[in-house]
């Protein structure tokens, strides 16, 4: 069973904090483990904690917090923590300052539950991308940076499954000297030759793989596929 990722909430209204906690728990895979009414309480806990949260949800209107100072402090001292600001603040300058600090998302109160789900989905997509891919394609970045409101599957071409695609990429990344044909890949992933070729050609289009024609046999030359990084090294 996969452990839930820890989420902290900084919100001076306990009723609002409880609503946000319910939204988080409804997403699945996340658990609110701490809730604070002031910035100083949160900072003290961060200083003493041996286990940092994955995400912090914080308001900007906290009694002992001035503007985005709390967000700035967390980003500076705990850069691994992702921050989602949930605030009624709509001032253009303030929002720009907060966004410039590199927060994960900004939600303006009041907001719909699905909007928080989108923010967490963005977090999961980012984690999946950087934990499972040694090399990032332009398509990967475009899916993350410009299509946060869609699922990864919705950004892929027809007939391309995200899980299978990541499996194919991992095969080449873990054995980068390996050259594979569609037939060889089909045996590794348990698919038909045509399905394996579909994924190989897709990754060629993403510049993740290169085609290496093998001549010497009667008929059309056999196509082998090699990881882009290895192909460039051998050129």
C-alpha positions as CSV (number, residue, x, y, z in Angstrom):
1,X,0.0,0.0,0.0
2,X,1.4,3.4,-1.1
3,X,1.9,5.8,1.9
4,X,0.0,9.1,1.8
5,X,1.9,12.2,1.1
6,X,1.9,14.7,4.0
7,X,0.1,18.1,3.6
8,X,0.2,21.0,6.0
9,X,-2.4,23.8,6.2
10,X,-1.7,27.3,7.4
11,X,-5.1,29.0,7.8
12,X,-6.3,31.1,10.7
13,X,-10.0,30.2,10.3
14,X,-10.3,26.6,11.6
15,X,-13.6,26.1,9.7
16,X,-12.0,27.0,6.4
17,X,-8.9,24.8,7.3
18,X,-11.3,21.8,7.9
19,X,-13.0,22.3,4.5
20,X,-9.6,22.4,2.8
21,X,-8.5,19.3,4.7
22,X,-11.7,17.5,3.5
23,X,-10.9,18.5,-0.1
24,X,-7.4,17.1,0.3
25,X,-8.5,13.8,1.7
26,X,-11.0,13.4,-1.1
27,X,-8.2,13.5,-3.7
28,X,-6.6,10.3,-2.4
29,X,-2.9,9.6,-1.7
30,X,-2.6,12.7,0.5
31,X,-3.2,13.3,4.2
32,X,-3.3,16.6,6.2
33,X,-1.0,15.9,9.0
34,X,-0.6,19.4,10.5
35,X,-2.8,22.5,10.6
36,X,-1.6,25.9,11.9
37,X,-3.3,29.2,12.8
38,X,-0.2,31.4,12.5
39,X,3.0,31.6,10.5
40,X,5.2,31.3,13.5
41,X,3.6,28.0,14.5
42,X,4.3,26.6,11.1
43,X,7.9,27.9,11.0
44,X,8.6,26.5,14.5
45,X,7.2,23.1,13.4
46,X,9.3,23.1,10.2
47,X,12.5,23.9,12.2
48,X,11.8,20.9,14.6
49,X,10.3,18.4,12.2
50,X,12.4,15.5,10.9
51,X,9.8,14.8,8.1
52,X,8.8,17.7,5.9
53,X,5.5,17.9,4.1
54,X,5.2,17.4,0.4
55,X,2.8,20.3,0.0
56,X,1.8,23.3,2.2
57,X,-1.5,25.1,1.6
58,X,-1.3,28.6,3.0
59,X,-3.4,31.7,3.1
60,X,-1.6,35.1,2.7
61,X,-3.9,36.8,5.3
62,X,-2.4,35.3,8.4
63,X,-2.4,37.5,11.6
64,X,1.4,37.4,12.1
65,X,2.3,37.4,8.4
66,X,3.0,40.4,6.2
67,X,2.2,39.8,2.5
68,X,4.2,37.0,1.0
69,X,6.9,36.9,3.7
70,X,5.9,33.4,4.9
71,X,5.9,32.0,1.4
72,X,9.3,33.6,0.8
73,X,10.7,32.1,4.0
74,X,9.5,28.6,3.2
75,X,10.7,28.7,-0.4
76,X,14.2,29.9,0.8
77,X,14.7,27.5,3.7
78,X,12.7,24.5,2.4
79,X,12.8,24.6,-1.4
80,X,11.6,20.9,-1.7
81,X,8.2,21.8,-0.3
82,X,5.6,22.7,-2.9
83,X,3.3,25.6,-1.9
84,X,-0.2,26.2,-3.0
85,X,-1.5,29.6,-1.9
86,X,-5.2,29.8,-1.1
87,X,-6.2,33.4,-0.5
88,X,-8.8,36.1,-1.1
89,X,-6.0,38.5,-2.1
90,X,-6.5,39.6,-5.7
91,X,-4.1,42.6,-5.8
92,X,-2.1,42.3,-9.0
93,X,1.3,43.2,-7.5
94,X,0.9,40.8,-4.6
95,X,0.0,37.9,-6.7
96,X,2.8,38.6,-9.1
97,X,5.3,38.7,-6.2
98,X,4.0,35.4,-4.9
99,X,4.1,33.7,-8.3
100,X,7.7,35.0,-8.8
101,X,8.7,33.0,-5.7
102,X,8.0,29.7,-7.6
103,X,4.8,28.4,-5.9
104,X,3.0,25.4,-7.3
105,X,-0.3,27.2,-7.7
106,X,-2.5,30.1,-6.6
107,X,-6.2,29.7,-5.8
108,X,-8.5,32.6,-5.2
109,X,-11.1,32.2,-2.5
110,X,-13.8,31.0,-2.9
111,X,-12.9,28.2,-5.2
112,X,-14.4,24.9,-6.4
113,X,-13.1,21.6,-5.1
114,X,-12.0,20.4,-8.6
115,X,-9.7,23.4,-8.8
116,X,-7.7,22.1,-5.9
117,X,-7.7,18.7,-7.5
118,X,-6.1,20.3,-10.6
119,X,-3.3,21.8,-8.4
120,X,-2.6,18.4,-6.9
121,X,-2.7,16.7,-10.3
122,X,-0.1,19.2,-11.4
123,X,2.1,18.1,-8.5
124,X,1.6,14.4,-9.3
125,X,2.4,14.9,-13.0
126,X,5.6,16.8,-12.1
127,X,6.7,14.1,-9.6
128,X,6.0,11.4,-12.1
129,X,7.9,13.1,-14.8
130,X,11.1,13.8,-12.8
131,X,11.1,10.5,-11.0
132,X,10.5,8.2,-13.9
133,X,12.3,9.9,-16.8
134,X,16.1,10.3,-17.1
135,X,15.7,12.5,-20.2
136,X,12.8,14.9,-20.7
137,X,11.2,15.5,-24.1
138,X,9.6,18.7,-25.3
139,X,6.3,16.9,-25.2
140,X,6.8,16.1,-21.6
141,X,7.5,19.7,-20.7
142,X,4.6,21.0,-22.8
143,X,2.2,18.6,-21.1
144,X,3.4,19.8,-17.7
145,X,3.7,23.5,-18.3
146,X,0.8,24.2,-20.7
147,X,-1.8,21.6,-20.1
148,X,-2.1,21.3,-16.3
149,X,-5.9,21.1,-16.5
150,X,-5.8,17.9,-18.5
151,X,-4.7,14.4,-17.6
152,X,-1.4,13.1,-19.1
153,X,-3.4,10.6,-21.1
154,X,-5.4,13.4,-22.8
155,X,-2.2,15.0,-24.1
156,X,-0.9,11.8,-25.8
157,X,-1.6,10.7,-29.3
158,X,-4.4,8.2,-30.0
159,X,-3.4,4.7,-29.2
160,X,-0.6,5.8,-26.8
161,X,-1.0,4.8,-23.2
162,X,1.0,6.8,-20.6
163,X,2.0,3.8,-18.5
164,X,3.2,1.8,-21.5
165,X,5.0,4.8,-22.8
166,X,6.9,5.3,-19.6
167,X,7.8,1.5,-19.5
168,X,9.3,1.7,-23.0
169,X,11.3,4.8,-22.1
170,X,12.6,3.1,-18.9
171,X,13.8,0.1,-21.0
172,X,16.0,2.4,-23.1
173,X,17.1,4.5,-20.1
174,X,18.2,1.6,-18.0
175,X,20.1,-0.1,-20.8
176,X,21.2,2.8,-23.0
177,X,23.6,0.8,-25.1
178,X,20.8,-1.5,-26.2
179,X,19.4,-1.3,-29.7
180,X,16.0,-2.8,-30.1
181,X,13.7,-3.8,-33.0
182,X,10.0,-3.7,-32.8
183,X,9.9,-7.4,-32.4
184,X,12.4,-7.4,-29.5
185,X,10.4,-4.6,-27.7
186,X,7.1,-6.5,-28.2
187,X,8.5,-9.4,-26.3
188,X,9.7,-7.2,-23.5
189,X,6.4,-5.4,-23.0
190,X,4.1,-8.3,-23.9
191,X,2.5,-6.6,-26.9
192,X,2.1,-7.2,-30.6
193,X,4.9,-6.1,-33.0
194,X,2.7,-3.3,-34.5
195,X,1.9,-1.9,-31.0
196,X,5.6,-1.9,-30.1
197,X,6.4,-0.1,-33.4
198,X,3.7,2.5,-32.6
199,X,5.5,3.4,-29.4
200,X,8.9,3.4,-31.0
201,X,7.8,5.7,-33.8
202,X,6.1,8.0,-31.3
203,X,9.4,8.3,-29.3
204,X,11.3,8.9,-32.5
205,X,8.9,11.8,-33.2
206,X,9.6,13.1,-29.6
207,X,13.4,12.9,-30.4
208,X,13.8,10.4,-27.5
209,X,14.9,7.6,-29.9
210,X,16.8,7.5,-33.2
211,X,16.2,5.0,-36.0
212,X,19.2,2.9,-37.1
213,X,18.7,1.1,-40.4
214,X,20.3,-2.4,-40.6
215,X,21.1,-3.4,-44.1
216,X,22.4,-6.7,-45.5
217,X,19.1,-8.7,-45.7
218,X,16.8,-9.2,-48.7
219,X,14.0,-6.7,-48.8
220,X,13.5,-3.6,-46.7
221,X,16.2,-2.9,-44.2
222,X,15.4,-3.7,-40.6
223,X,14.9,-0.8,-38.3
224,X,16.6,-0.7,-34.9
225,X,15.9,2.0,-32.3
226,X,18.5,3.5,-30.1
227,X,18.3,6.0,-27.3
228,X,19.0,9.6,-28.5
229,X,21.8,10.2,-26.0
230,X,23.7,7.1,-27.1
231,X,23.1,7.8,-30.8
232,X,24.7,11.3,-30.3
233,X,27.7,9.9,-28.5
234,X,28.4,7.5,-31.3
235,X,28.1,10.0,-34.0
